[in-house]
Amino acid sequence: MPINKSDRPWFPIPILMYHEVSKQAQPDLLDKLYVTKKDFAWQMESMRKNGYTAISFADLDKVFMGGQTLPEKPFLVTFDDGYCGVYDFAAPVLGAMNWPYTVFLVTDLIGKSNEWDAEKGIPPLGLMDWKRIEDLDRNSLASFQPHTKTHIHLSKAIQNDARMQIFGSRDDIEQHLGKKAHVFCYPYGDQNEQTVQIVSDAGFELAVTTDFGRVREGDRGLKMPRVAVHHVPPVSLTYGLAGPNFWWRIKSRKDNRPLL
């Protein structure tokens, strides 16, 4: 059902993309893969003070289908890979606000580390085990969704391997948590026509990329953009001031999606 802009004043909607949440600043190799717990707490409180409210993908999909009204300034919070810092530092902040969030899991590496980054020299970061995942699934508004089994470049995989990665990670989550997986996340944001078709074949109607942009009217589908958030020092020659840089990301009209 098409969205009537006059009836849906909340578009466009930012889907924030986080990775690790760490206790303190990390080496430069990790500068695009983390925020500190102080960063994250400030960002969520700043969103709240400015009238924003976190929603879930289920909420968003109901809006696309014409069946739900949202708060005035909705946004979504997502975490790629399932790092332990989500459990240790992000979940308590989001829990105190009673806000939903989504964690995309690399299901063959649950309880291990980001092995896919080793060849780049990036140090290992711990991934949540099933015990922590199940704890958040029971006791928070977290939603756990698939991010493949081993974090591969799907567009470079042969079709059977891509299907195994997509269908397998879906099945792992559904079997462990007893809930239907309904959102897919492409590792590295990497996808092509074949990959998107497999994601559709697996029953997904929503999927997210790493393309920078906010969700617009009519964007329901398997290539939704997100707003990447990473650590920025209080004053940076590259990014300027941390606070204004964060708000530029939230409100920017920039959209890096390929033209159709």
C-alpha positions in Angstrom: 0.0 0.0 0.0 1.5 3.4 -1.0 2.3 5.8 1.8 0.5 9.2 1.7 3.1 11.8 2.8 0.5 14.0 4.4 -0.5 11.1 6.6 3.0 10.0 7.4 5.0 13.1 8.4 7.7 11.0 10.1 9.6 10.1 6.9 12.5 9.9 6.3 13.5 7.6 9.2 17.1 6.9 10.2 18.2 3.4 10.9 21.4 3.7 13.0 24.1 1.2 12.3 26.5 0.4 15.2 29.0 -2.4 15.6 31.0 -2.7 18.9 30.3 -0.6 22.0 33.6 -0.4 24.0 34.5 0.7 27.5 37.1 3.2 26.1 38.6 4.5 22.9 40.3 1.8 20.7 43.2 1.7 18.3 42.8 3.5 14.9 42.3 0.2 13.1 38.9 0.0 14.8 37.8 3.6 14.3 34.9 2.7 12.0 33.8 -0.4 14.1 33.0 1.0 17.5 31.6 3.7 19.7 32.6 4.1 23.4 29.9 3.4 26.0 30.1 7.2 26.8 29.5 8.0 23.1 26.5 5.7 23.0 24.9 6.9 26.2 25.2 10.5 25.1 23.8 9.7 21.6 20.7 7.9 23.0 20.1 10.6 25.6 20.5 13.3 23.0 18.0 11.6 20.7 15.5 11.3 23.6 15.9 15.0 24.6 15.3 16.0 21.0 12.0 14.1 20.9 13.1 10.9 19.1 11.7 7.5 19.9 13.2 4.1 18.9 11.0 1.7 17.1 11.4 -1.8 15.8 11.5 -3.3 12.3 8.1 -4.8 13.0 6.7 -1.3 13.8 8.3 0.0 10.6 6.8 -2.7 8.5 3.3 -2.1 9.9 3.7 1.5 8.8 4.7 0.5 5.3 1.6 -1.7 5.2 -0.6 1.1 6.4 -1.5 -0.3 9.8 0.3 1.6 12.5 0.9 5.2 13.6 4.4 6.1 14.8 5.7 8.7 17.2 6.7 12.1 15.7 10.4 11.4 15.4 11.0 7.6 15.0 14.4 5.9 14.5 15.8 2.4 14.6 18.9 1.1 16.4 20.9 -1.8 14.9 24.1 -3.5 15.8 26.0 -5.6 13.3 27.9 -8.8 14.3 26.7 -9.3 17.9 29.7 -8.0 20.0 29.8 -8.4 23.7 29.8 -4.7 24.2 26.2 -4.6 23.1 25.3 -6.8 26.1 27.7 -5.0 28.5 27.1 -1.3 27.6 24.4 -0.7 25.1 21.6 -3.0 26.4 21.4 -1.3 29.8 21.1 2.2 28.2 18.4 1.0 25.8 16.7 -1.0 28.6 16.4 2.1 30.8 14.7 3.9 27.9 12.5 0.9 27.1 13.6 1.2 23.5 13.7 -1.7 21.0 16.9 -2.6 19.0 18.1 -5.2 16.5 21.3 -7.2 16.6 22.4 -9.0 13.5 24.3 -12.2 14.4 27.0 -14.2 12.6 25.7 -17.5 13.7 28.7 -19.9 13.2 30.8 -17.6 15.3 28.5 -17.1 18.3 30.7 -16.9 21.4 33.9 -16.5 19.3 35.3 -13.4 17.7 35.4 -11.3 14.5 37.6 -13.8 12.6 36.7 -12.3 9.2 38.7 -9.1 10.2 41.9 -10.9 11.1 43.5 -10.6 7.6 43.1 -6.8 7.9 45.1 -6.7 11.2 42.1 -5.8 13.2 42.4 -7.2 16.7 39.8 -9.8 17.8 36.6 -8.6 19.5 34.5 -10.9 21.5 31.0 -11.9 20.2 28.1 -12.7 22.5 27.5 -16.4 23.3 24.0 -17.9 23.2 23.6 -17.5 26.9 23.9 -13.7 26.7 21.8 -13.6 23.5 19.0 -15.7 25.2 19.2 -13.4 28.3 18.6 -10.3 26.1 15.9 -12.1 24.1 14.0 -12.9 27.3 14.6 -9.7 29.3 14.9 -6.8 26.9 13.3 -5.5 23.7 16.2 -6.9 21.6 15.5 -8.6 18.3 18.1 -11.0 16.9 18.3 -11.4 13.2 20.7 -13.1 10.7 23.9 -11.7 9.3 25.1 -15.0 7.6 26.9 -17.8 9.2 30.6 -16.7 8.7 30.4 -13.0 7.5 31.3 -13.7 3.9 31.1 -11.4 0.8 27.9 -12.8 -0.6 28.3 -11.3 -4.1 31.6 -13.3 -4.4 30.1 -16.6 -3.3 28.8 -19.3 -5.6 25.0 -19.6 -5.4 24.9 -22.7 -3.3 27.3 -21.2 -0.7 25.3 -18.0 -0.6 22.1 -19.9 0.0 23.7 -21.9 2.8 24.9 -18.7 4.5 21.5 -17.0 4.2 19.2 -19.9 4.9 21.5 -21.4 7.5 21.8 -18.2 9.6 18.1 -17.8 9.5 17.5 -21.4 10.7 20.1 -21.1 13.4 18.3 -18.1 15.0 14.9 -19.5 14.6 15.9 -22.8 16.2 17.7 -21.3 19.1 15.2 -18.5 19.9 12.0 -20.1 18.7 11.1 -16.9 16.8 10.7 -16.2 13.1 13.6 -14.2 11.6 12.2 -11.4 9.5 15.1 -9.0 8.7 18.4 -9.8 7.0 21.6 -7.8 7.1 24.2 -8.2 4.3 27.8 -8.5 5.6 29.9 -5.5 4.3 26.6 -4.3 2.8 27.7 -6.5 -0.1 24.9 -7.8 -2.4 23.9 -8.2 -6.0 20.8 -9.3 -7.9 21.5 -13.0 -7.2 22.0 -12.3 -3.5 18.9 -10.2 -3.1 16.9 -13.0 -4.8 18.2 -15.6 -2.4 17.3 -13.4 0.5 13.8 -13.1 -0.9 13.6 -16.9 -1.4 14.5 -17.3 2.3 11.3 -15.5 3.1 12.7 -12.1 4.0 10.8 -8.9 3.0 13.1 -6.5 4.8 16.9 -6.3 4.6 19.5 -3.6 5.3 22.6 -2.5 3.6 25.5 -0.2 4.6 24.5 2.4 2.0 24.2 5.8 3.7 20.7 7.2 3.7 17.5 7.4 5.6 14.4 5.3 4.9 12.0 7.2 2.6 8.4 6.6 1.7 8.2 3.5 -0.4 11.5 2.1 0.7 10.1 -1.1 2.1 12.2 -3.9 0.7 15.5 -5.7 0.6 17.9 -2.8 0.1 17.1 -0.4 2.9 19.9 2.2 3.8 21.3 3.0 7.2 23.1 5.7 9.0 26.6 4.5 10.1 27.7 5.7 13.5 31.2 5.3 14.8 33.5 6.9 17.4 34.5 10.5 16.8 36.8 12.2 19.3 35.4 15.4 20.9 37.4 17.4 18.4 38.5 15.9 15.1 40.3 17.3 12.1 38.4 14.9 9.9 34.9 15.0 11.4 34.8 18.3 13.4 33.0 18.3 16.7 31.6 14.9 17.8 28.1 16.2 18.7 27.4 18.2 15.5 28.9 15.3 13.5 26.4 12.9 15.0 23.5 15.1 14.3 24.6 15.7 10.8 24.4 12.0 10.3 20.9 11.8 11.7 19.5 14.7 9.6 21.6 14.6 6.5 19.8 14.3 3.2 22.8 12.6 1.7 21.9 9.2 0.1 24.6 6.9 -1.2 22.4 4.3 -2.7 23.1 3.3 -6.3 20.6 4.8 -8.8 18.0 2.3 -10.0 
